[in-house]
Structure formats: C-alpha cells, structure tokens
Amino acid sequence: MSTLNIAVLPGDGIGPEITEQAIAVLRRLESQGHFSLNLEDAPVGGAGYRAMGHPLPPETLALAKASDAILFGSVGDFSLDTLPRELRPEQAILGLRKDLELFANLRPAFVLPELVDASTLKAEIVSGMDILIIRELTGDVYFGKPRGIRHLENGDREGFDTMVYNESEIRRIGRVAFEAARKRGRRLCSVDKANVLETTQLWRNVMTELAGDYSDVELSHIYVDNAAMQLLKNPKQFDVMVTGNMFGDILSDEASMLTGSIGMLPSASLDANNKGLYEPIHGSAPDIAGQDKANPLATILSAAMMLRYSFGLESSALAIEQAVSKVLGLGYATADIQRPGAKMVGTQAMGAAVVEALG
C-alpha cells in the first residue's frame, strides 16, 4: 500500500472547515485500504502571518517542498489588507506557485446533471458543459518586472506592471495543454490578445508552432474578449482552453459561475513532475467562516484531483467523484447550490454525506 505524504495548509476563513471535510473523505478511503496517509499541517496566509509574522513562513514552505502534494484551503483576511503587500495573506499562494514552480493550473468547469438548474444560464446552454481551462501560473503581469507606483514630474502618480512571457514558458504550458486535449475531445483553444499585445502575439506564434507536434489535436485561437462572450453564449463549443496567467484568472472564474456555484469547482497547480497544490477556486469567504455554511465539495473534488494527478490513483479519484454525484443526486445542497426540493445542509453534514456515500 502506498503512503501519501501530504502537506495540509488550511489557511484562512472557511479554509479550515472545508479542508477538514476533504480530509475526512481521504480518511474513509484510507480505512478501505486504498492507501496510507501521512498528513502534516502548517499555517499559511493570514494564519501564517498571525502565527509567525509572514503569510508563507519558512517552516510552511519547507513542508510544502518536502511533501508529495499540498492540500490547500484558502487565504484572505480583510483585517490584514493594510499590511505591506509582501505581507498580505494572498502572497502565500503566489509564493508557493513560484517557489515550487507550479506553472500549470488546471481548472475544470463542468455542470453535473443534478445542478443544471442551479446555473444562472438556461439549462439548454449549460447542460453537458465540460471544459478544462489550463492557465499558466508563474509568469505574465502578476510576476513581471518592473512594477510599482511612481511619482511623475507633474505630481501625478503612475502605476505600472509588466506583462512578459518568454518562449520556453509558453512552450511548457502549451505542451501540457496539448497533452490534456489528447486525453479529452482533442480540441484545444488558445486564448490571447494578439491584435493588441506583443506578448500574446508571441504566445500565438509558439502555440501554432507546437501544433505541428500534435497533428491529432485541433488548435484554434480566440481573442480574450471574444472568449469571455462565447463562454456565456455557447460554452459547450470549448473542450480545453489554454491561456496566460491574467486571462486565465478571469476566464476560469467566469466559467465557474456557469456551473451553478464557484463552490463546486476544484483546481490543480502542477510542476513538471506532477507534484501539485490542490485547492478550491473560491476564496476564504470570511463572512460565513465558522458558521457551518460553506460548500466543501470543491475541496473534496480537489482531493480527488490530487489522487489522480500527483499519485496516479484513478480509481480512488473516481470513487470520490461518484460519491459527490450520488450525494447531489440525493438532493443534498449547501446554500450556494440550493434548488427546488433540495435538502439544505451545512458544511459538516455535506462532508459526512460524501463519506457515507463512499461506503
């Protein structure tokens, strides 16, 4: 039996609550003989700052580097927003991505049959939607330099950030996207703004060159503004989408709402060897923290992605996904996915239902 060495970083807000439910699901699979767990917790984000004076304490980073995978809750604490930017909770996730070279962010956006009516779009638009958005995670305007705020001679203040990608970064994420498309519908749509931005003209050029190595995958290109519109107009036209850090951040959040709730969607951030950080794509939701209201399903499904991508345990991942579908089919719902006739439950009850569905 394999032993899974996992760093658990619950973080802020609802992070500890939802992470607790994902761990309960993993523990049930462990009790059934799927694997053995070696879990170690550490503070991160606002919790890291309060405990050790930094959102990504050295001890937390060392644990993340030594582990086979990271199960991450969420970071964000409004009470710390007045801190210098380098000490704010959100810097923890940026630091982990950079220090662990987690360059490939996989964000599935799917509509389960049980939640078709929870979407804000018409059922016929979203029913059957299943998109994988692949976002480059360690480059672009979020990490480019120079950046800052400066004073001009006329007394005005000017903010500036640098959008930059080199060819090797684009090729690296491009290959991840083409390989993912090969395992799905063999259609890859690359999102850019090549009509305006030189950075994304290079992006388009490199993606086009890469297509020569993947003749079995159909490559298309779309400008980011049109992509945003098409996701609302006809989301089922997309199979796999690949784009840069900033565009991917925006489009994946847009796509998440087509599914009925951002609380349903997991994500994986991978390095070149499939070591990954797994987290729900929603935030820390401090307004409902500690109230047993948060939806834990995105975190539970993130744990399933962890089993699939970092540990190659496909049957265990499928068991979790099928358990989630079963629970939704039985009518269970947290507040964010409420629908007519639903059985309204809280965080703990939803997690317990998934555990029970695993048998």
N, C-alpha and C positions, 0 to 999 in steps of 0.2 A: 504494500500500500504506500502510495507516495505521500510525502509530508509537504504541505503548502506553507511556506514561510511568508506571512502577510503582515505588512505594517498597516495598522488601523489608525487613521487620522480623522477623528470625528469632527473637529473644528468648532464652528460657532452656530448660534441659533438653533435650528431644528436638526443640525448635523448629528449630534449625539443620539437623538431619538430614532432617526431613520437608519443610522448605522447599526444601532442595536438590533433592529429588526432584520437587517441583512445578515448579521452575524448569527442570529437565531436560525435563519434558514440554512446557512452553511453548517451550523452545528447539527441540524437534523440530518443532512446528507452525510456528515461525518459519522453519526451514530448508525447509519445504514451501511457503512463500510465503503463509501465512495473514495474517501481519502482521510488523511490525518491533518489536523490544523495546528499550526504554531502561530498564534496571534500575539502581537505586541502593540500597545497603544502609545501615542505620543501627542502632545498638544501642538496645534497649528493655527494660524490665523490670529484672530483676536485672543483666543485661548492661549496661543503661544506667546503673544506679547504680554498678556497679564501674568503668565507663569514665569517667563524667562526674559522678558524685555525685547523680544523680536518675534515677528509673525512666523518666521521659519528658523527656530532655534537650531544651533549646530547639532544637538543631540537628535532632533527630529529628522534633519536632513541625513545624518549618518544612518539612522534606522531605515529610512526610505531607500538609501543606496544599498544597504546590506540585505534587504528583503527581496523576494522574488516578484512581489506585486504590492501595490498600495490600494487599500480601500479607503476612499476619501468621502467625507460628509459634505461640508460646505463651509465657506468662510465669508465673513462680513459682519461688522459690528458698527452700527451708526455712531455709537458713542465715541468711537476712535477715529472718526473721519477728520478730526482736526490735527491729527498727528502728521509729521512729515511723511511724504508719500512713501518713502522707503520703509516706513514702519507700519503702514496700514495693513489690515488683515489680508486684503486681496493680493498683496505682494508675495504671499506664501505660495500661492498656486503658480504664479509666474516664475518664481524661483525654482520650484520643483520641476516645472517643464524645462527650464533652461539647464539646470544643473544635472538632471537625469537624461537630457537630450530626448525628451518625449515630443518628437516632432510631428507625429501623425495622430490627429484627433478624429476618431470615428464616432459619428453621431447618427444612429438610426432614427428615422422618423416614420412610424408605422401606425396604422389605425386598426386596432383589434376589432373584430366584428361586434363585440359586446359594447364598444364605446363609440360606434358610428354616430349615435345621436348626441354625444357629448361635444362634438365638434361644432364650432360656430359656423362652419360652411355646410351646405346642403349635403345630405348623405350620398347622393349620386356623384358628387365631386370628390369626396374623400374615401368612400368605401373601397377597400382593397389597396389603398395607398401604402407603399413600402419603399422608402427612399433611404439611401445611405449617403450622408454628407461627410466628405473627408476634408478636413481643414488642416492646413499647415499651421503649426503651433508655436514655432520658436523663432520666426522671422517677422518680416513686414513692419508696419508702422508701430506696432507695440514694442518692438525691441530695437528699431533702427536708431542710429545716432548720426548727427547731433539732434538733440531735443531739449526743450526748455521754454522758459519765458524770459524775454529780454526787454530792456527799455530802449526805445528808439530816440534819436536826437530830438525829435519833435515832442517828446514827452509821452508818446503812446507806448503801450505795452504790446508786445507781439509774441504769440505762442507758436511754436514750431515743432514738428515731428517729422521724421524721415521715413518714407516708405522705401524699403530696399530688399531685393532678393538677388542672390547670385544663382548661376545656372545649376550648380550642384544641389542647392537646396530645392530647386524646382524639380529637378530630375528625381530626387529622392522621394518626394511626396507623390510625384507623378507615377512612379513605379508602384507604390502602394495602392494608388487608385486604380490603375490598370489591372493589377492582380486581383483586387477586390471585385472589379467588374467581371472578370473571368469566372468568378465563383457565383455570380448572380445572373443578371439578364444580358451581360456582355454589351452594355451601353454605358458610356462614360461621357458626361457633360462637364466641360471645363468652364468655370466662371471667371471672367476678368473684366477689365475696363480698358481694353487695348486701344480704343479710339481716342482716349484722353491721356492715359498714364503709360509712360515708357516702361516702368517696372512690369506692368501687366502685358505689354507688348512682348517683352522677353518671355514672360510666362506662357503666352500663347505660342510663341515660336518653339519653345522647348517641348511643350505638350504635343505639338504637331510632329516634331522630330521623333518623340518617343513612340508615337502611334505606329511607326514603321516596325517596331519590335512586337507589336500586338495586333497583328492583322485580323485576329478573331474578335477584336473589340471595336465597336463603332464609336468613334470620337466625334463629338460636336462641341461647338463653342457658343457661349452666350454672354452678353454684357450683364453686369450685375444688376442694373436697374430693371432690365427685362426679366432676369431670373426671379427677382422679387415679385414681379407682376405675375409671371407664369406659375409660380408656386401657389398663388391664390386662384388663378384661372383654371389651370389644368395640372395639378400636382402629379397625377399618375403618368404623365409623359416622361418623368425622370426615373432613372434607376440608381445610378451612382453619380454624385456630383463632387467635383474637387475644386478647391479654391484656396486663396490665401487666408491669412490669419484674420484680418479685419472683416472681409466679406463673409468669411465662414462663420464668424461670431454672430453676425447679424442674420444671415440666412438660416442658420440652424435654429435660432430662437424663433424665427418666423415659422419655419416648418413645424416646430414643436407644437405650436398652437393649432395647427390643422388637425392634430391628433386628439384634441379634446382637452388636454392639460399638459403643461410643462412638467407636471409632477409625475408623468408616466415614462419619461424618456431617459435612458441611460447613456453613458458615453465611455469611451476608452481612449486613453492617450498613450501611445506606444513608442518605444525606441526601436532601433534597428533590429533588436533581437526579441521583440515582442514582450519585453518587460513593460508593464503598464501601470498607469494610475487610473483607477476606475471610480467614477463619480456621477451622480445625477446632474443634469444640466441646469437645474433650478438653483436658486440662491439660498441664503441662510434663513430667509423669512422670519426675522426676529419678532414680527407682530403676532405670530402664532406659536413661537417657541415655548416649550414646556406645557402646552395646553392639550396634547394628545390629538391634534388636528391635522398634522402633516401627513401627506401621502408617502408611504415608504416604498412604493412599488418601483420607482425609478432607481433607487439604491439597490433594491433586491435584484432588479434586472441588470444593474451594473455588476453585481457579484456574479451573475450568470455570464456576462461578457468576460469577466476575469477568468473564470474557469475555462472558457472557450479559447481565448487568445493567448493568455500567459501560461496556462497549464495544459492545454490540449485536451481538456476533459469535456468533450462534446456531449456525451450522454448526460452528464451531470448538469451542464448548462441547459440542455433541453428539458430536463426534469423541472428545473426552476421555472422556465418559461411556460411550460404546460401547466404548472401549478398556479401561476398567476392568471393564465387564461381561464382555468377552472374556477378560481375564486370570483373573477369578474362575471363569468357565466352564471354563477350562483346569485348574482345580484349585489355583491358587496361593493360599497363605494365610500370613499372619503369625500369631503365637501367639494373638492375641486373637480370631481368626476360624477357628481350627483346627476341622476336622471330619473325619469318617472318610474316608480316602483322599486327603486334601489333600496338596499338595506344599508343605512348610513352607519358607519363605524369610525372609530378613531385609529390613530397610528398603531397602537399595540394590538388592537383586535384585527386589523388588516394583516399585520405581520403574522399573528397567530393563525389566521385563516390559511395563509400560504404554507406555513409549517404543517398544518393539518392536512392540506391538500397533497403534500409530498408523501403522506402515508406513514 
